[in-house]
Amino acid sequence: MTEFETHLIEIVPRTQCEVMIPVSSFRFKNQSDNHYQAGQYFVVNIEVEGNKYTHHFSFSTSPTETAEKGYIEFTTKLRNTDYKKALLKLKKGDSAILNAPFGRFIVEDVQKIGILTGGIGITAPRSICKYCTDTKLSTDIVLINSTHCENDLFFQEDFDKMQSLNPNLKVVYTLTHPTEAWKGYKGRINAELVKKEIPDYLERIFYLSGPVSMVTAMEELVLGLNVPKTQIKKEIFPRY
Ligand SMILES: Cc1cc2nc3c(=O)[nH]c(=O)nc-3n(C[C@H](O)[C@H](O)[C@H](O)COP(=O)(O)OP(=O)(O)OC[C@H]3O[C@@H](n4cnc5c(N)ncnc54)[C@H](O)[C@@H]3O)c2cc1C
């Protein structure tokens, strides 16, 4: 683990939903000796108007992108909390102290993965899928992602591109409040959807990430399908 001072390069808005809380990505310059693995997380310490704030965030970038583009990124819901209000006061060039990397939500010699997530929980899976795509890993991934509506989907273009490049990656969306034009799945992730889209689910390691309610529901779902606990990896985002 290293601690280093860096600065904000860019804030990237990710959603345009009028109902749901907006999501943005925050990009910081990487330091060359910070080597992380896809799916890990880091600690972001900022100081705004004399007050210090600390939160944990998964990398939404892959280390391959960081090596190429020189930044690391986290992605978050901009709720009306002290930390998020402070984040929004940051300007390009403002400094932050980062501690990185942490976490075991990583891909290690795993041949078949099922990822079940929703909303903000997509951050770490994006890092993992991007890494597997960029490095042409043979890891077979099926990702089921649930969000509110089309305008609340983010990273969709990235995933479309990854799927076009990676024959081992399948991304399935299900929306709880889609428009009438939506042709995909509707509603939350359930056992029927998992059985249909991941028929070999018993052979997979399941990666579950996001708010505690989401991860708990997904864990109950896969345990109910007789997937052993040893085949489940979790990354819980507390306080959502
Ligand atoms: C490994 C890891 C990875 C994460 N990755 C992401 C990510 O990629 N994106 C992301 O958005 N978030 C991620 N999180 C969660 C993130 O750290 C924040 O907790 C989350 O973004 C909520 O922050 P907030 O400022 O919106 O709410 P906060 O202000 O932190 O908290 C909101 C609510 O929680 C209550 N609360 C505050 N402190 C505590 C406490 N100590 N104990 C119990 N309740 C408390 C408050 O009363 C309030 O109601 C991750 C967390 C972990 C541990």
The ligand as an SDF file (V2000), in Angstrom:
LIG
                    3D

 53 58  0  0  0  0  0  0  0  0999 V2000
  -14.4680   -1.3530   -0.4100 C   0  0  0  0  0  0  0  0  0  0  0  0
  -15.4300   -0.2040   -0.6900 C   0  0  0  0  0  0  0  0  0  0  0  0
  -15.6430    0.1830   -1.9980 C   0  0  0  0  0  0  0  0  0  0  0  0
  -16.5240    1.2300   -2.2620 C   0  0  0  0  0  0  0  0  0  0  0  0
  -16.7060    1.6300   -3.5550 N   0  0  0  0  0  0  0  0  0  0  0  0
  -17.5810    2.6250   -3.8230 C   0  0  0  0  0  0  0  0  0  0  0  0
  -17.7740    3.0790   -5.1600 C   0  0  0  0  0  0  0  0  0  0  0  0
  -17.1640    2.5780   -6.1200 O   0  0  0  0  0  0  0  0  0  0  0  0
  -18.6460    4.1050   -5.3540 N   0  0  0  0  0  0  0  0  0  0  0  0
  -19.3350    4.6650   -4.3200 C   0  0  0  0  0  0  0  0  0  0  0  0
  -20.1250    5.5770   -4.5660 O   0  0  0  0  0  0  0  0  0  0  0  0
  -19.1830    4.2600   -3.0660 N   0  0  0  0  0  0  0  0  0  0  0  0
  -18.3100    3.2560   -2.7860 C   0  0  0  0  0  0  0  0  0  0  0  0
  -18.1250    2.8600   -1.4830 N   0  0  0  0  0  0  0  0  0  0  0  0
  -18.9200    3.4990   -0.4280 C   0  0  0  0  0  0  0  0  0  0  0  0
  -18.3660    4.8660   -0.0800 C   0  0  0  0  0  0  0  0  0  0  0  0
  -17.2010    4.7410    0.6960 O   0  0  0  0  0  0  0  0  0  0  0  0
  -19.4090    5.6780    0.7200 C   0  0  0  0  0  0  0  0  0  0  0  0
  -19.7490    4.9640    1.8890 O   0  0  0  0  0  0  0  0  0  0  0  0
  -20.6620    5.8900   -0.0900 C   0  0  0  0  0  0  0  0  0  0  0  0
  -20.3280    6.5290   -1.3120 O   0  0  0  0  0  0  0  0  0  0  0  0
  -21.6690    6.7530    0.6770 C   0  0  0  0  0  0  0  0  0  0  0  0
  -21.0920    7.9930    0.9330 O   0  0  0  0  0  0  0  0  0  0  0  0
  -22.0120    9.2810    1.1860 P   0  0  0  0  0  0  0  0  0  0  0  0
  -21.0780   10.4370    1.3570 O   0  0  0  0  0  0  0  0  0  0  0  0
  -23.0020    9.3420    0.0690 O   0  0  0  0  0  0  0  0  0  0  0  0
  -22.7780    8.9390    2.5210 O   0  0  0  0  0  0  0  0  0  0  0  0
  -22.2390    9.1460    4.0320 P   0  0  0  0  0  0  0  0  0  0  0  0
  -22.3430   10.5650    4.4240 O   0  0  0  0  0  0  0  0  0  0  0  0
  -20.8920    8.5310    4.1800 O   0  0  0  0  0  0  0  0  0  0  0  0
  -23.2610    8.2760    4.8670 O   0  0  0  0  0  0  0  0  0  0  0  0
  -24.6370    8.3140    4.5910 C   0  0  0  0  0  0  0  0  0  0  0  0
  -25.4540    7.7150    5.6890 C   0  0  0  0  0  0  0  0  0  0  0  0
  -24.7620    6.7840    6.4850 O   0  0  0  0  0  0  0  0  0  0  0  0
  -24.7790    7.1880    7.8530 C   0  0  0  0  0  0  0  0  0  0  0  0
  -23.4210    6.9770    8.3850 N   0  0  0  0  0  0  0  0  0  0  0  0
  -22.3880    7.8090    8.2790 C   0  0  0  0  0  0  0  0  0  0  0  0
  -21.2970    7.3150    8.8800 N   0  0  0  0  0  0  0  0  0  0  0  0
  -21.6560    6.1200    9.3770 C   0  0  0  0  0  0  0  0  0  0  0  0
  -20.9690    5.1160   10.0710 C   0  0  0  0  0  0  0  0  0  0  0  0
  -19.6870    5.2180   10.4220 N   0  0  0  0  0  0  0  0  0  0  0  0
  -21.6530    4.0000   10.3960 N   0  0  0  0  0  0  0  0  0  0  0  0
  -22.9450    3.8550   10.0560 C   0  0  0  0  0  0  0  0  0  0  0  0
  -23.6550    4.7970    9.3960 N   0  0  0  0  0  0  0  0  0  0  0  0
  -23.0170    5.8980    9.0580 C   0  0  0  0  0  0  0  0  0  0  0  0
  -25.1310    8.6370    7.8640 C   0  0  0  0  0  0  0  0  0  0  0  0
  -25.8730    8.9360    9.0220 O   0  0  0  0  0  0  0  0  0  0  0  0
  -25.9490    8.7750    6.6300 C   0  0  0  0  0  0  0  0  0  0  0  0
  -27.2950    8.4750    6.8690 O   0  0  0  0  0  0  0  0  0  0  0  0
  -17.2170    1.8540   -1.1930 C   0  0  0  0  0  0  0  0  0  0  0  0
  -16.9850    1.4470    0.1210 C   0  0  0  0  0  0  0  0  0  0  0  0
  -16.1010    0.4350    0.3760 C   0  0  0  0  0  0  0  0  0  0  0  0
  -15.8480    0.0270    1.7970 C   0  0  0  0  0  0  0  0  0  0  0  0
  1  2  1  0
  2  3  1  0
  2 52  2  0
  3  4  2  0
  4  5  1  0
  4 50  1  0
  5  6  2  0
  6  7  1  0
  6 13  1  0
  7  8  2  0
  7  9  1  0
  9 10  1  0
 10 11  2  0
 10 12  1  0
 12 13  2  0
 13 14  1  0
 14 15  1  0
 14 50  1  0
 15 16  1  0
 16 17  1  0
 16 18  1  0
 18 19  1  0
 18 20  1  0
 20 21  1  0
 20 22  1  0
 22 23  1  0
 23 24  1  0
 24 25  2  0
 24 26  1  0
 24 27  1  0
 27 28  1  0
 28 29  2  0
 28 30  1  0
 28 31  1  0
 31 32  1  0
 32 33  1  0
 33 34  1  0
 33 48  1  0
 34 35  1  0
 35 36  1  0
 35 46  1  0
 36 37  1  0
 36 45  1  0
 37 38  2  0
 38 39  1  0
 39 40  1  0
 39 45  2  0
 40 41  1  0
 40 42  2  0
 42 43  1  0
 43 44  2  0
 44 45  1  0
 46 47  1  0
 46 48  1  0
 48 49  1  0
 50 51  2  0
 51 52  1  0
 52 53  1  0
M  END
$$$$
